Amino acid sequence: MPSPSSQPSEQNQGACPICERTVPDTAEAQKYHPFCSRRCQQVDLMRWIDGRYAIVDELPDEDEFAFDE
Ligand SMILES: [Zn+2]
């Protein structure tokens, strides 16, 4: 049980990590927890994939080079 008085950042609890809006307490919104909507969930996913592609992006070049030999 968190005690409300000792948590200064409690305001942020239940807020969407993408748009920082408070996630509505509806079944629909809770489906995408901790995001407020499907859109924000996908934005997070895209960011994640984006980071992965950025790393992977450097590999094919090397691979192609080795394949060339
Ligand atoms: Zn959001």
N, CA, C, O and the ligand as a Tripos MOL2 file, in Angstrom:
@<TRIPOS>MOLECULE
protein
  277   275    70     0     0
PROTEIN
NO_CHARGES

@<TRIPOS>ATOM
      1 N           0.8380   -1.2140    0.0000 N.3       1 MET1
      2 CA          0.0000    0.0000    0.0000 C.3       1 MET1
      3 C           0.8630    1.2500    0.0000 C.2       1 MET1
      4 O           1.5480    1.5060    0.9910 O.2       1 MET1
      5 N           0.8620    2.0160   -1.0360 N.am      2 PRO2
      6 CA          1.6490    3.2600   -1.0590 C.3       2 PRO2
      7 C           0.9830    4.3310   -0.2160 C.2       2 PRO2
      8 O          -0.2330    4.5200   -0.2710 O.2       2 PRO2
      9 N           1.7840    5.0190    0.5540 N.am      3 SER3
     10 CA          1.1840    6.0990    1.3390 C.3       3 SER3
     11 C           1.2600    7.3980    0.5350 C.2       3 SER3
     12 O           2.3440    7.8360    0.1480 O.2       3 SER3
     13 N           0.1170    7.9990    0.2930 N.am      4 PRO4
     14 CA          0.0140    9.1590   -0.6100 C.3       4 PRO4
     15 C           0.8810   10.3360   -0.1950 C.2       4 PRO4
     16 O           1.3600   11.0920   -1.0390 O.2       4 PRO4
     17 N           1.0790   10.4860    1.1040 N.am      5 SER5
     18 CA          1.7850   11.6790    1.5810 C.3       5 SER5
     19 C           3.2960   11.5960    1.3250 C.2       5 SER5
     20 O           3.9720   12.6240    1.3020 O.2       5 SER5
     21 N           3.8360   10.3730    1.1310 N.am      6 SER6
     22 CA          5.2740   10.2510    0.9700 C.3       6 SER6
     23 C           5.6780   10.0280   -0.4930 C.2       6 SER6
     24 O           6.8000    9.6120   -0.7790 O.2       6 SER6
     25 N           4.7540   10.3090   -1.4040 N.am      7 GLN7
     26 CA          5.0600   10.0910   -2.8200 C.3       7 GLN7
     27 C           4.8230   11.3680   -3.6240 C.2       7 GLN7
     28 O           3.7160   11.6150   -4.1040 O.2       7 GLN7
     29 N           5.8580   12.1640   -3.7630 N.am      8 PRO8
     30 CA          5.7230   13.4370   -4.4720 C.3       8 PRO8
     31 C           5.3810   13.2530   -5.9530 C.2       8 PRO8
     32 O           4.7430   14.1120   -6.5620 O.2       8 PRO8
     33 N           5.8130   12.1240   -6.5220 N.am      9 SER9
     34 CA          5.5900   11.9140   -7.9520 C.3       9 SER9
     35 C           4.2980   11.1610   -8.2210 C.2       9 SER9
     36 O           4.1000   10.6140   -9.3060 O.2       9 SER9
     37 N           3.4410   11.1370   -7.2450 N.am     10 GLU10
     38 CA          2.2080   10.3790   -7.3910 C.3      10 GLU10
     39 C           1.3210   10.9340   -8.5010 C.2      10 GLU10
     40 O           0.5300   10.2040   -9.0980 O.2      10 GLU10
     41 N           1.4560   12.1960   -8.7650 N.am     11 GLN11
     42 CA          0.6890   12.8240   -9.8450 C.3      11 GLN11
     43 C           0.8770   12.0780  -11.1530 C.2      11 GLN11
     44 O          -0.0410   11.9520  -11.9640 O.2      11 GLN11
     45 N           2.0960   11.5870  -11.3300 N.am     12 ASN12
     46 CA          2.4430   10.9440  -12.5830 C.3      12 ASN12
     47 C           1.8880    9.5330  -12.6930 C.2      12 ASN12
     48 O           1.8930    8.9340  -13.7690 O.2      12 ASN12
     49 N           1.4180    9.0170  -11.5920 N.am     13 GLN13
     50 CA          0.9010    7.6590  -11.6240 C.3      13 GLN13
     51 C          -0.3750    7.5930  -12.4460 C.2      13 GLN13
     52 O          -1.2720    8.4210  -12.2850 O.2      13 GLN13
     53 N          -0.4510    6.6070  -13.3250 N.am     14 GLY14
     54 CA         -1.6300    6.4840  -14.1530 C.3      14 GLY14
     55 C          -1.5860    7.3940  -15.3580 C.2      14 GLY14
     56 O          -2.5590    7.4940  -16.1050 O.2      14 GLY14
     57 N          -0.4380    8.0710  -15.5540 N.am     15 ALA15
     58 CA         -0.3200    8.9280  -16.7230 C.3      15 ALA15
     59 C           0.3230    8.1570  -17.8660 C.2      15 ALA15
     60 O           1.2000    7.3190  -17.6580 O.2      15 ALA15
     61 N          -0.1240    8.4550  -19.0560 N.am     16 CYS16
     62 CA          0.4120    7.7940  -20.2370 C.3      16 CYS16
     63 C           1.8710    8.2160  -20.4440 C.2      16 CYS16
     64 O           2.1680    9.4100  -20.4540 O.2      16 CYS16
     65 N           2.7830    7.2520  -20.6080 N.am     17 PRO17
     66 CA          4.1970    7.5840  -20.7720 C.3      17 PRO17
     67 C           4.4880    8.2830  -22.0980 C.2      17 PRO17
     68 O           5.5490    8.8870  -22.2560 O.2      17 PRO17
     69 N           3.5730    8.2100  -23.0350 N.am     18 ILE18
     70 CA          3.7940    8.8230  -24.3440 C.3      18 ILE18
     71 C           3.3110   10.2620  -24.3710 C.2      18 ILE18
     72 O           4.0980   11.1730  -24.6310 O.2      18 ILE18
     73 N           2.0390   10.4780  -24.1070 N.am     19 CYS19
     74 CA          1.4900   11.8320  -24.1980 C.3      19 CYS19
     75 C           1.3490   12.4750  -22.8250 C.2      19 CYS19
     76 O           1.0040   13.6520  -22.7190 O.2      19 CYS19
     77 N           1.6170   11.7040  -21.7760 N.am     20 GLU20
     78 CA          1.5930   12.1980  -20.3940 C.3      20 GLU20
     79 C           0.2210   12.6640  -19.9520 C.2      20 GLU20
     80 O           0.0850   13.3970  -18.9710 O.2      20 GLU20
     81 N          -0.7790   12.2400  -20.6720 N.am     21 ARG21
     82 CA         -2.1370   12.5370  -20.2270 C.3      21 ARG21
     83 C          -2.5590   11.4680  -19.2390 C.2      21 ARG21
     84 O          -2.0580   10.3440  -19.2800 O.2      21 ARG21
     85 N          -3.4630   11.8100  -18.3650 N.am     22 THR22
     86 CA         -3.9480   10.8330  -17.4040 C.3      22 THR22
     87 C          -4.7520    9.7680  -18.1300 C.2      22 THR22
     88 O          -5.6430   10.0710  -18.9240 O.2      22 THR22
     89 N          -4.4250    8.5300  -17.8450 N.am     23 VAL23
     90 CA         -5.1560    7.4320  -18.4810 C.3      23 VAL23
     91 C          -6.5330    7.3320  -17.8540 C.2      23 VAL23
     92 O          -6.6520    7.1670  -16.6400 O.2      23 VAL23
     93 N          -7.5660    7.4300  -18.6630 N.am     24 PRO24
     94 CA         -8.9370    7.3540  -18.1350 C.3      24 PRO24
     95 C          -9.1860    6.0110  -17.4680 C.2      24 PRO24
     96 O          -8.6360    4.9870  -17.8740 O.2      24 PRO24
     97 N         -10.0050    6.0300  -16.4610 N.am     25 ASP25
     98 CA        -10.2830    4.8060  -15.7120 C.3      25 ASP25
     99 C         -11.4160    4.0240  -16.3650 C.2      25 ASP25
    100 O         -12.3940    3.6610  -15.7110 O.2      25 ASP25
    101 N         -11.2720    3.7750  -17.6460 N.am     26 THR26
    102 CA        -12.2840    3.0090  -18.3650 C.3      26 THR26
    103 C         -11.6800    1.6950  -18.8320 C.2      26 THR26
    104 O         -10.4660    1.5850  -19.0060 O.2      26 THR26
    105 N         -12.5240    0.7160  -19.0310 N.am     27 ALA27
    106 CA        -12.0510   -0.5970  -19.4740 C.3      27 ALA27
    107 C         -11.3270   -0.4620  -20.8040 C.2      27 ALA27
    108 O         -10.3200   -1.1270  -21.0470 O.2      27 ALA27
    109 N         -11.8390    0.3910  -21.6450 N.am     28 GLU28
    110 CA        -11.2450    0.6100  -22.9540 C.3      28 GLU28
    111 C          -9.8100    1.1230  -22.8180 C.2      28 GLU28
    112 O          -8.8960    0.6120  -23.4660 O.2      28 GLU28
    113 N          -9.6270    2.1180  -21.9860 N.am     29 ALA29
    114 CA         -8.2980    2.7010  -21.8050 C.3      29 ALA29
    115 C          -7.3660    1.7450  -21.0730 C.2      29 ALA29
    116 O          -6.1740    1.6830  -21.3740 O.2      29 ALA29
    117 N          -7.9010    1.0070  -20.1210 N.am     30 GLN30
    118 CA         -7.0760    0.0990  -19.3300 C.3      30 GLN30
    119 C          -6.5190   -1.0450  -20.1760 C.2      30 GLN30
    120 O          -5.5360   -1.6820  -19.7970 O.2      30 GLN30
    121 N          -7.1400   -1.2980  -21.3030 N.am     31 LYS31
    122 CA         -6.6520   -2.3400  -22.2090 C.3      31 LYS31
    123 C          -5.2510   -2.0240  -22.6900 C.2      31 LYS31
    124 O          -4.4510   -2.9180  -22.9670 O.2      31 LYS31
    125 N          -4.9690   -0.7250  -22.7830 N.am     32 TYR32
    126 CA         -3.6850   -0.3030  -23.3320 C.3      32 TYR32
    127 C          -2.7050    0.1210  -22.2560 C.2      32 TYR32
    128 O          -1.6690    0.7210  -22.5430 O.2      32 TYR32
    129 N          -3.0370   -0.1940  -21.0230 N.am     33 HIS33
    130 CA         -2.1800    0.1260  -19.9020 C.3      33 HIS33
    131 C          -0.7150   -0.2310  -20.2030 C.2      33 HIS33
    132 O          -0.4790   -1.3220  -20.7220 O.2      33 HIS33
    133 N           0.2710    0.6120  -19.9140 N.am     34 PRO34
    134 CA          0.0960    1.8970  -19.2130 C.3      34 PRO34
    135 C          -0.1970    3.0570  -20.1510 C.2      34 PRO34
    136 O          -0.1170    4.2150  -19.7390 O.2      34 PRO34
    137 N          -0.5280    2.7760  -21.3830 N.am     35 PHE35
    138 CA         -0.7930    3.8540  -22.3290 C.3      35 PHE35
    139 C          -2.2640    4.2250  -22.2940 C.2      35 PHE35
    140 O          -3.0980    3.4530  -21.8200 O.2      35 PHE35
    141 N          -2.5800    5.4180  -22.8020 N.am     36 CYS36
    142 CA         -3.9560    5.8940  -22.7150 C.3      36 CYS36
    143 C          -4.7760    5.3970  -23.8820 C.2      36 CYS36
    144 O          -6.0050    5.3840  -23.8230 O.2      36 CYS36
    145 N          -4.1070    4.9910  -24.9390 N.am     37 SER37
    146 CA         -4.8410    4.5800  -26.1270 C.3      37 SER37
    147 C          -3.9850    3.6690  -26.9920 C.2      37 SER37
    148 O          -2.7870    3.5070  -26.7590 O.2      37 SER37
    149 N          -4.6090    3.0920  -27.9720 N.am     38 ARG38
    150 CA         -3.9000    2.2100  -28.8910 C.3      38 ARG38
    151 C          -2.8380    3.0040  -29.6530 C.2      38 ARG38
    152 O          -1.7590    2.4990  -29.9630 O.2      38 ARG38
    153 N          -3.1700    4.2330  -29.9370 N.am     39 ARG39
    154 CA         -2.2510    5.0870  -30.6780 C.3      39 ARG39
    155 C          -0.9420    5.2610  -29.9050 C.2      39 ARG39
    156 O           0.1440    5.1250  -30.4690 O.2      39 ARG39
    157 N          -1.0550    5.5610  -28.6200 N.am     40 CYS40
    158 CA          0.1420    5.7650  -27.8120 C.3      40 CYS40
    159 C           0.8990    4.4560  -27.6460 C.2      40 CYS40
    160 O           2.1290    4.4450  -27.5860 O.2      40 CYS40
    161 N           0.1750    3.3740  -27.5750 N.am     41 GLN41
    162 CA          0.8160    2.0650  -27.4600 C.3      41 GLN41
    163 C           1.6630    1.8170  -28.7060 C.2      41 GLN41
    164 O           2.7720    1.2890  -28.6230 O.2      41 GLN41
    165 N           1.1340    2.1980  -29.8420 N.am     42 GLN42
    166 CA          1.8520    1.9810  -31.0890 C.3      42 GLN42
    167 C           3.0110    2.9500  -31.2370 C.2      42 GLN42
    168 O           4.0540    2.6050  -31.7920 O.2      42 GLN42
    169 N           2.8260    4.1490  -30.7420 N.am     43 VAL43
    170 CA          3.9220    5.1130  -30.7790 C.3      43 VAL43
    171 C           5.1110    4.5540  -30.0130 C.2      43 VAL43
    172 O           6.2580    4.6650  -30.4460 O.2      43 VAL43
    173 N           4.8120    3.9500  -28.8640 N.am     44 ASP44
    174 CA          5.8810    3.3610  -28.0540 C.3      44 ASP44
    175 C           6.5330    2.2080  -28.8050 C.2      44 ASP44
    176 O           7.7540    2.0520  -28.7980 O.2      44 ASP44
    177 N           5.7070    1.4160  -29.4450 N.am     45 LEU45
    178 CA          6.2150    0.2680  -30.2060 C.3      45 LEU45
    179 C           7.1010    0.7460  -31.3490 C.2      45 LEU45
    180 O           8.1620    0.1790  -31.6100 O.2      45 LEU45
    181 N           6.6510    1.7910  -32.0200 N.am     46 MET46
    182 CA          7.4230    2.3330  -33.1310 C.3      46 MET46
    183 C           8.7660    2.8530  -32.6570 C.2      46 MET46
    184 O           9.7850    2.6660  -33.3200 O.2      46 MET46
    185 N           8.7610    3.4950  -31.5260 N.am     47 ARG47
    186 CA         10.0170    4.0100  -30.9690 C.3      47 ARG47
    187 C          10.9630    2.8560  -30.7090 C.2      47 ARG47
    188 O          12.1650    2.9350  -30.9650 O.2      47 ARG47
    189 N          10.3920    1.7910  -30.1990 N.am     48 TRP48
    190 CA         11.1920    0.6150  -29.8560 C.3      48 TRP48
    191 C          11.7730    0.0000  -31.1230 C.2      48 TRP48
    192 O          12.9650   -0.2970  -31.1980 O.2      48 TRP48
    193 N          10.9120   -0.1830  -32.1120 N.am     49 ILE49
    194 CA         11.3590   -0.7600  -33.3780 C.3      49 ILE49
    195 C          12.3700    0.1650  -34.0460 C.2      49 ILE49
    196 O          13.3660   -0.2840  -34.6140 O.2      49 ILE49
    197 N          12.0990    1.4360  -33.9670 N.am     50 ASP50
    198 CA         12.9800    2.4400  -34.5520 C.3      50 ASP50
    199 C          14.3900    2.3010  -34.0030 C.2      50 ASP50
    200 O          15.3680    2.3530  -34.7480 O.2      50 ASP50
    201 N          14.4800    2.1270  -32.7070 N.am     51 GLY51
    202 CA         15.7810    1.9760  -32.0630 C.3      51 GLY51
    203 C          16.4690    0.7170  -32.5210 C.2      51 GLY51
    204 O          17.6910    0.6680  -32.6610 O.2      51 GLY51
    205 N          15.6590   -0.3070  -32.7520 N.am     52 ARG52
    206 CA         16.2170   -1.5770  -33.1840 C.3      52 ARG52
    207 C          16.7340   -1.4720  -34.6110 C.2      52 ARG52
    208 O          17.8100   -1.9680  -34.9440 O.2      52 ARG52
    209 N          15.9360   -0.8130  -35.4420 N.am     53 TYR53
    210 CA         16.3440   -0.6540  -36.8390 C.3      53 TYR53
    211 C          17.6270    0.1550  -36.9390 C.2      53 TYR53
    212 O          18.4820   -0.1100  -37.7840 O.2      53 TYR53
    213 N          17.7460    1.1300  -36.0780 N.am     54 ALA54
    214 CA         18.9250    1.9880  -36.1030 C.3      54 ALA54
    215 C          20.1760    1.1620  -35.8780 C.2      54 ALA54
    216 O          21.2250    1.4360  -36.4600 O.2      54 ALA54
    217 N          20.0620    0.1590  -35.0390 N.am     55 ILE55
    218 CA         21.2140   -0.7030  -34.7570 C.3      55 ILE55
    219 C          21.4150   -1.6930  -35.9110 C.2      55 ILE55
    220 O          22.5230   -1.8770  -36.4160 O.2      55 ILE55
    221 N          20.3090   -2.3190  -36.3050 N.am     56 VAL56
    222 CA         20.3600   -3.3330  -37.3640 C.3      56 VAL56
    223 C          20.8150   -2.7140  -38.6810 C.2      56 VAL56
    224 O          21.4560   -3.3620  -39.5090 O.2      56 VAL56
    225 N          20.4670   -1.4470  -38.8480 N.am     57 ASP57
    226 CA         20.7680   -0.7440  -40.0890 C.3      57 ASP57
    227 C          22.2480   -0.8280  -40.4630 C.2      57 ASP57
    228 O          22.5880   -0.8320  -41.6460 O.2      57 ASP57
    229 N          23.0970   -0.8920  -39.4970 N.am     58 GLU58
    230 CA         24.5320   -0.9040  -39.7870 C.3      58 GLU58
    231 C          25.0220   -2.2860  -40.1860 C.2      58 GLU58
    232 O          26.0690   -2.4190  -40.8200 O.2      58 GLU58
    233 N          24.2850   -3.2910  -39.8240 N.am     59 LEU59
    234 CA         24.7290   -4.6680  -40.0820 C.3      59 LEU59
    235 C          24.6750   -5.1030  -41.5500 C.2      59 LEU59
    236 O          25.6430   -5.6840  -42.0410 O.2      59 LEU59
    237 N          23.5790   -4.8420  -42.2610 N.am     60 PRO60
    238 CA         23.4770   -5.3490  -43.6400 C.3      60 PRO60
    239 C          24.6340   -4.8860  -44.5210 C.2      60 PRO60
    240 O          25.0740   -5.6160  -45.4090 O.2      60 PRO60
    241 N          25.1080   -3.7150  -44.2830 N.am     61 ASP61
    242 CA         26.2080   -3.1790  -45.0650 C.3      61 ASP61
    243 C          27.4370   -4.0800  -44.9610 C.2      61 ASP61
    244 O          28.0970   -4.3910  -45.9520 O.2      61 ASP61
    245 N          27.7100   -4.4760  -43.7490 N.am     62 GLU62
    246 CA         28.8550   -5.3430  -43.4990 C.3      62 GLU62
    247 C          28.6110   -6.7280  -44.1060 C.2      62 GLU62
    248 O          29.5070   -7.3740  -44.6490 O.2      62 GLU62
    249 N          27.3510   -7.1420  -43.9830 N.am     63 ASP63
    250 CA         26.9630   -8.4550  -44.4840 C.3      63 ASP63
    251 C          27.1120   -8.5110  -46.0100 C.2      63 ASP63
    252 O          27.6150   -9.4820  -46.5760 O.2      63 ASP63
    253 N          26.6650   -7.4610  -46.6320 N.am     64 GLU64
    254 CA         26.7280   -7.3500  -48.0830 C.3      64 GLU64
    255 C          28.1960   -7.3770  -48.5370 C.2      64 GLU64
    256 O          28.5440   -7.9690  -49.5580 O.2      64 GLU64
    257 N          28.9860   -6.7540  -47.7880 N.am     65 PHE65
    258 CA         30.4170   -6.6580  -48.0950 C.3      65 PHE65
    259 C          31.0630   -8.0350  -48.0530 C.2      65 PHE65
    260 O          31.8750   -8.3950  -48.9060 O.2      65 PHE65
    261 N          30.6680   -8.8040  -47.0140 N.am     66 ALA66
    262 CA         31.2280  -10.1500  -46.8610 C.3      66 ALA66
    263 C          30.7100  -11.0610  -47.9610 C.2      66 ALA66
    264 O          31.4170  -11.9430  -48.4470 O.2      66 ALA66
    265 N          29.4630  -10.8270  -48.3400 N.am     67 PHE67
    266 CA         28.8160  -11.6420  -49.3730 C.3      67 PHE67
    267 C          29.4740  -11.3990  -50.7530 C.2      67 PHE67
    268 O          29.5030  -12.2690  -51.6230 O.2      67 PHE67
    269 N          29.9800  -10.2060  -50.8920 N.am     68 ASP68
    270 CA         30.5700   -9.7920  -52.1500 C.3      68 ASP68
    271 C          31.8550  -10.5560  -52.4570 C.2      68 ASP68
    272 O          32.2360  -10.7200  -53.6160 O.2      68 ASP68
    273 N          32.4930  -11.0060  -51.4290 N.am     69 GLU69
    274 CA         33.7870  -11.6450  -51.6240 C.3      69 GLU69
    275 C          33.7540  -13.0380  -52.2060 C.2      69 GLU69
    276 O          34.8040  -13.6500  -52.4030 O.2      69 GLU69
    277 ZN         -1.2170    8.6730  -24.4480 Zn       70 ZN70
@<TRIPOS>BOND
     1     1     2 1
     2     2     3 1
     3     3     4 2
     4     3     5 am
     5     5     6 1
     6     6     7 1
     7     7     8 2
     8     7     9 am
     9     9    10 1
    10    10    11 1
    11    11    12 2
    12    11    13 am
    13    13    14 1
    14    14    15 1
    15    15    16 2
    16    15    17 am
    17    17    18 1
    18    18    19 1
    19    19    20 2
    20    19    21 am
    21    21    22 1
    22    22    23 1
    23    23    24 2
    24    23    25 am
    25    25    26 1
    26    26    27 1
    27    27    28 2
    28    27    29 am
    29    29    30 1
    30    30    31 1
    31    31    32 2
    32    31    33 am
    33    33    34 1
    34    34    35 1
    35    35    36 2
    36    35    37 am
    37    37    38 1
    38    38    39 1
    39    39    40 2
    40    39    41 am
    41    41    42 1
    42    42    43 1
    43    43    44 2
    44    43    45 am
    45    45    46 1
    46    46    47 1
    47    47    48 2
    48    47    49 am
    49    49    50 1
    50    50    51 1
    51    51    52 2
    52    51    53 am
    53    53    54 1
    54    54    55 1
    55    55    56 2
    56    55    57 am
    57    57    58 1
    58    58    59 1
    59    59    60 2
    60    59    61 am
    61    61    62 1
    62    62    63 1
    63    63    64 2
    64    63    65 am
    65    65    66 1
    66    66    67 1
    67    67    68 2
    68    67    69 am
    69    69    70 1
    70    70    71 1
    71    71    72 2
    72    71    73 am
    73    73    74 1
    74    74    75 1
    75    75    76 2
    76    75    77 am
    77    77    78 1
    78    78    79 1
    79    79    80 2
    80    79    81 am
    81    81    82 1
    82    82    83 1
    83    83    84 2
    84    83    85 am
    85    85    86 1
    86    86    87 1
    87    87    88 2
    88    87    89 am
    89    89    90 1
    90    90    91 1
    91    91    92 2
    92    91    93 am
    93    93    94 1
    94    94    95 1
    95    95    96 2
    96    95    97 am
    97    97    98 1
    98    98    99 1
    99    99   100 2
   100    99   101 am
   101   101   102 1
   102   102   103 1
   103   103   104 2
   104   103   105 am
   105   105   106 1
   106   106   107 1
   107   107   108 2
   108   107   109 am
   109   109   110 1
   110   110   111 1
   111   111   112 2
   112   111   113 am
   113   113   114 1
   114   114   115 1
   115   115   116 2
   116   115   117 am
   117   117   118 1
   118   118   119 1
   119   119   120 2
   120   119   121 am
   121   121   122 1
   122   122   123 1
   123   123   124 2
   124   123   125 am
   125   125   126 1
   126   126   127 1
   127   127   128 2
   128   127   129 am
   129   129   130 1
   130   130   131 1
   131   131   132 2
   132   131   133 am
   133   133   134 1
   134   134   135 1
   135   135   136 2
   136   135   137 am
   137   137   138 1
   138   138   139 1
   139   139   140 2
   140   139   141 am
   141   141   142 1
   142   142   143 1
   143   143   144 2
   144   143   145 am
   145   145   146 1
   146   146   147 1
   147   147   148 2
   148   147   149 am
   149   149   150 1
   150   150   151 1
   151   151   152 2
   152   151   153 am
   153   153   154 1
   154   154   155 1
   155   155   156 2
   156   155   157 am
   157   157   158 1
   158   158   159 1
   159   159   160 2
   160   159   161 am
   161   161   162 1
   162   162   163 1
   163   163   164 2
   164   163   165 am
   165   165   166 1
   166   166   167 1
   167   167   168 2
   168   167   169 am
   169   169   170 1
   170   170   171 1
   171   171   172 2
   172   171   173 am
   173   173   174 1
   174   174   175 1
   175   175   176 2
   176   175   177 am
   177   177   178 1
   178   178   179 1
   179   179   180 2
   180   179   181 am
   181   181   182 1
   182   182   183 1
   183   183   184 2
   184   183   185 am
   185   185   186 1
   186   186   187 1
   187   187   188 2
   188   187   189 am
   189   189   190 1
   190   190   191 1
   191   191   192 2
   192   191   193 am
   193   193   194 1
   194   194   195 1
   195   195   196 2
   196   195   197 am
   197   197   198 1
   198   198   199 1
   199   199   200 2
   200   199   201 am
   201   201   202 1
   202   202   203 1
   203   203   204 2
   204   203   205 am
   205   205   206 1
   206   206   207 1
   207   207   208 2
   208   207   209 am
   209   209   210 1
   210   210   211 1
   211   211   212 2
   212   211   213 am
   213   213   214 1
   214   214   215 1
   215   215   216 2
   216   215   217 am
   217   217   218 1
   218   218   219 1
   219   219   220 2
   220   219   221 am
   221   221   222 1
   222   222   223 1
   223   223   224 2
   224   223   225 am
   225   225   226 1
   226   226   227 1
   227   227   228 2
   228   227   229 am
   229   229   230 1
   230   230   231 1
   231   231   232 2
   232   231   233 am
   233   233   234 1
   234   234   235 1
   235   235   236 2
   236   235   237 am
   237   237   238 1
   238   238   239 1
   239   239   240 2
   240   239   241 am
   241   241   242 1
   242   242   243 1
   243   243   244 2
   244   243   245 am
   245   245   246 1
   246   246   247 1
   247   247   248 2
   248   247   249 am
   249   249   250 1
   250   250   251 1
   251   251   252 2
   252   251   253 am
   253   253   254 1
   254   254   255 1
   255   255   256 2
   256   255   257 am
   257   257   258 1
   258   258   259 1
   259   259   260 2
   260   259   261 am
   261   261   262 1
   262   262   263 1
   263   263   264 2
   264   263   265 am
   265   265   266 1
   266   266   267 1
   267   267   268 2
   268   267   269 am
   269   269   270 1
   270   270   271 1
   271   271   272 2
   272   271   273 am
   273   273   274 1
   274   274   275 1
   275   275   276 2
@<TRIPOS>SUBSTRUCTURE
     1 MET1         2 RESIDUE 1 A MET
     2 PRO2         6 RESIDUE 1 A PRO
     3 SER3        10 RESIDUE 1 A SER
     4 PRO4        14 RESIDUE 1 A PRO
     5 SER5        18 RESIDUE 1 A SER
     6 SER6        22 RESIDUE 1 A SER
     7 GLN7        26 RESIDUE 1 A GLN
     8 PRO8        30 RESIDUE 1 A PRO
     9 SER9        34 RESIDUE 1 A SER
    10 GLU10       38 RESIDUE 1 A GLU
    11 GLN11       42 RESIDUE 1 A GLN
    12 ASN12       46 RESIDUE 1 A ASN
    13 GLN13       50 RESIDUE 1 A GLN
    14 GLY14       54 RESIDUE 1 A GLY
    15 ALA15       58 RESIDUE 1 A ALA
    16 CYS16       62 RESIDUE 1 A CYS
    17 PRO17       66 RESIDUE 1 A PRO
    18 ILE18       70 RESIDUE 1 A ILE
    19 CYS19       74 RESIDUE 1 A CYS
    20 GLU20       78 RESIDUE 1 A GLU
    21 ARG21       82 RESIDUE 1 A ARG
    22 THR22       86 RESIDUE 1 A THR
    23 VAL23       90 RESIDUE 1 A VAL
    24 PRO24       94 RESIDUE 1 A PRO
    25 ASP25       98 RESIDUE 1 A ASP
    26 THR26      102 RESIDUE 1 A THR
    27 ALA27      106 RESIDUE 1 A ALA
    28 GLU28      110 RESIDUE 1 A GLU
    29 ALA29      114 RESIDUE 1 A ALA
    30 GLN30      118 RESIDUE 1 A GLN
    31 LYS31      122 RESIDUE 1 A LYS
    32 TYR32      126 RESIDUE 1 A TYR
    33 HIS33      130 RESIDUE 1 A HIS
    34 PRO34      134 RESIDUE 1 A PRO
    35 PHE35      138 RESIDUE 1 A PHE
    36 CYS36      142 RESIDUE 1 A CYS
    37 SER37      146 RESIDUE 1 A SER
    38 ARG38      150 RESIDUE 1 A ARG
    39 ARG39      154 RESIDUE 1 A ARG
    40 CYS40      158 RESIDUE 1 A CYS
    41 GLN41      162 RESIDUE 1 A GLN
    42 GLN42      166 RESIDUE 1 A GLN
    43 VAL43      170 RESIDUE 1 A VAL
    44 ASP44      174 RESIDUE 1 A ASP
    45 LEU45      178 RESIDUE 1 A LEU
    46 MET46      182 RESIDUE 1 A MET
    47 ARG47      186 RESIDUE 1 A ARG
    48 TRP48      190 RESIDUE 1 A TRP
    49 ILE49      194 RESIDUE 1 A ILE
    50 ASP50      198 RESIDUE 1 A ASP
    51 GLY51      202 RESIDUE 1 A GLY
    52 ARG52      206 RESIDUE 1 A ARG
    53 TYR53      210 RESIDUE 1 A TYR
    54 ALA54      214 RESIDUE 1 A ALA
    55 ILE55      218 RESIDUE 1 A ILE
    56 VAL56      222 RESIDUE 1 A VAL
    57 ASP57      226 RESIDUE 1 A ASP
    58 GLU58      230 RESIDUE 1 A GLU
    59 LEU59      234 RESIDUE 1 A LEU
    60 PRO60      238 RESIDUE 1 A PRO
    61 ASP61      242 RESIDUE 1 A ASP
    62 GLU62      246 RESIDUE 1 A GLU
    63 ASP63      250 RESIDUE 1 A ASP
    64 GLU64      254 RESIDUE 1 A GLU
    65 PHE65      258 RESIDUE 1 A PHE
    66 ALA66      262 RESIDUE 1 A ALA
    67 PHE67      266 RESIDUE 1 A PHE
    68 ASP68      270 RESIDUE 1 A ASP
    69 GLU69      274 RESIDUE 1 A GLU
    70 ZN70       277 GROUP 0 **** ****
